[in-house]
Amino acid sequence: MPRIATLWGLLGLVAYALARSLAYARMRPLSIDEVLTHAVCRQANLPAIWKALSHGVDGQPPLFYLIERSLALLNPDEHIGYRLLPVLGFVCTLALLYVFVRTRNGATPALICASLLLMTPLFTIYAAEARPYTPLTACIAIALVCYQRVPNALWVSGMFLSLLLASSLHYYAVFAIGPFFLAELTVVYETKKVRFWVWLALLMSLIPLGISWSLLMGMKRHWGAHFFAPFSLRTLPLTYAWYLGLLPAWGAAIVGAVSAGILATFSSRDSQPGGPKEPPSASLPERVLVLGLIVLPLVGYAAAKITHAPFVDRYFLPGILGIAAAIGYMLGRSRTKSIMVAAMFVLLAIGVQELGFWTSPRDRVVPDEQISPLASVAEAVHHEDLPIVVSDFGLYLEFWHYAPPPLRRRIMALADPANAVIYAGNDTSDQLAVAWQSYEPGGVQDFAPFAAEHPIFLLYSTGTLFDWWPARLAHDGHRLQLLAVHGRNAMYLVELKTIPN
């Protein structure tokens, strides 16, 4: 395919990704995590943001919130304003992956690999979510393009700034920076020389981690002991499957195949420059870098096991860049017919996916619709004088954000991390509820003082993972009377047998 045609194809991809992400942002209500982003961004200044983070209201580095609040000023609609950063992050990642793959493997494989990103969670979820995952991935993509061109001073500076920004957006960026160190170690092994400025750039990119170390350790204290997402070796194939939108067996097979393909070239002469009409092949350090990104979830899993830190698959989304780059490496050495078949396969898959998106019933976010599950059962029970305890704190956050003032004053949540471990198996939600008390006094209370003031109250329950209060209250012998049910939404009248101490 002529290069000019692939450039037009890339422009079409970028334009579509931008339009679709903005449309999705307009249709999608803020998730629990995004409500936390919004809450921290609305703090008065940097010291207030730091204080909120030190209390555990959310868990990203401070710079992420400063950038978010700045971009949010560009659009008064919070569903778009707070999502501009991830939208821009994804479209930048799309273009940068194209540049990275095209440099070594040609324009057509590059366009196919860039298109593959549209079938990953980077696009289907996080391109329209006010969290740092797509901006982080964009920073790693910038660093990949720059690393191809080092030791030129300009590109070393670009790599340094992009990795510095990456570690300022998410604490787990340190794992995505690790493969760059491995690549430079390979340079030392091959050339017996140390590229001082490259090493300095890599080391200095970790400075934000040191600055925010106290916040990171605070996060570990808040959530490390009984985190909501337990993990095991079975988590790894599930992670790769989620990245690729496939069943675990197929996801693991594809990742294993592309990894083996990269490994097979380590002992070959494939790192030599290409012919006059061919792009230069990837050097050994560059292939080590790609392989390092592919195994990012595996490294993160091992680190989480050793340090007893959380492992969450979305923290390692930059690993998708390694998988896509490795596929590009294979396509670059394939026959034209094979490349065309791959292109048609990807085009068909994206077409079916996006047809499903546009034909699904969606509309602009309406606050009344977001609180309707709670409002409908609250109206049915006719106890307007009683407070409503939302058993799942995550749902409480969503209702709190969208509820009108009269309903917001009635709803509240209870925090009891010790009993959450007993009844739910984790205390993540309740630890967050404790932190929220410093942000929204009165909205979250400890059980004992709340019960002393409200021996009779309403309890809203949906049976989710974090919805454990009905079981706790029933176990303790309190009276729960079911007043209304609407689908999975239930409202109980709770009468405490005694006021707990």
Phi, psi and omega in degrees: 000130180301148183299323181297326178292320179292327177295319176295322177298318178296316178300321177296318178298313181298315180297317180294315181299320180295311182294316182293320180294319178293322177295316180295320179300322181289332183270339193261127175292158178296132176282176180301312181298324181289327174299322177293318175303312180301317182296316181290321180298333182276004174293155190294322186202182182298316176301323178291322176297315180300319180296315179299319180291324179292334176278351178092019179296327174205180191226032176251161176298154186301325184300327179303317183287326178295319178292317180301312184292330178290314180289329180297337179291343183284342180216124182291341178282112183299333181289340174255315185303314181282352180252004179297320181299309178295327177298311179295324178299319182290314183295327175294318178300319179303309182292321184289323176296321176302313180297316182297313182288321182298325183302323183253336193233001177097165189286320183293311174302325180296318180293322178297315181294321176297321179296326180302331181298334180290347180256011181251165178298340176304324180263312188289338181236300197273353172288347179228042176223131186283064177225168191272011191289316178285322173299321176300314180295324177297320178297319178293323177296319175300315181297323177299313180298318180293321183295330176300338190246003174287156015265020174307131188301322181297318182285328174297319178297319178296319178297317180299312183294321181292319179288327175298316179293322179301313181287348175271350182258331182205136183296325183283002174301336180302328179289323178287336177282333182308315179301332177292323175296317179298319179298319179290327174297325177294322176300315179299318180296319184284317189257347185060028178231149178252121177275094190304314186290329177292315178298320179296318179298317180295315182293318182290339179292346180270359182305315180303328179296320177293321180296321184263016186301320181296323177293320180297317179293326175296321176299316181298321178293320183293315194237353188289325189292315185225063184289152189287344185244082176296151183222155179213184179301332179295340181295327186295309177297329176294323179295310180296323178297319179295319178302321186260358180066037184233172171292152183308319181297316180290320178299313179295322181295316181293315179296319177297320182293314181290327176294316178296323178297319177293316181298324182296337181273351185297328182262004181263179178262025185288354180271004179284156178301148179283179179288180184297334180253010182241149175290150178295140180289157181292138176290165179299315177301324180293322178290326174298320178299315179296315179297322178299322178290324179299318184272013182306312178300324179295317178295317178297322178298313181298317180296320180295322178295319183288317186265355183061035177265165179291147169242116178230129189302326182291343178292344185242026180301332175303342176301336178299326178299320179295318179297314181295319179295322179293321176298319177298322179296319178292317180296325181296343179247017179258164177288159183301320180297320179295321179295319180294321177297316178299319180297317180294321178298313181294318180299316180295317180298316179294320179300314179296317180299313185284331173297319177297324179294311187285338179268354176283142181290113177219155179208177179300146180298128176242117183308321181300325180289331182287333180257001185299325178302319179282314185298322183294317180284331178294321179290330184288337187266343175057050174233063186295344183271354185258144174289153179248116175270122176270116188297320179268117184296327178299317176295324177303316181300315180296315179296317180302320184291321187260348186289144172291160185308317181300317180287323179299324180291336182273326186277148178203173178228159179246144181242126178204077185303322183298313180285335176298322178298321181290314189266333182248346181084000177203162180236018183303310182296320182286327174296322176294323178296320177299316179296324182294336179301328179285337181270319184231078181302134180096334180285330178234133181227155169289153188295316186299307179295326178296315181295326179296327182269333185228079178291344175233128180204169177264144180235121179262127187224142179232359177076024180281178181301324185262008183264083187245355183295322176302317179295320180295313183294319178294319179298323181280359174090011177282156184270123176243118179250121179287118183260323184204146177225133176221098187066236177272357184269123182231146176238126179249147167264120183254126174241115182284136182288322174217162176275117183293153178279000000 
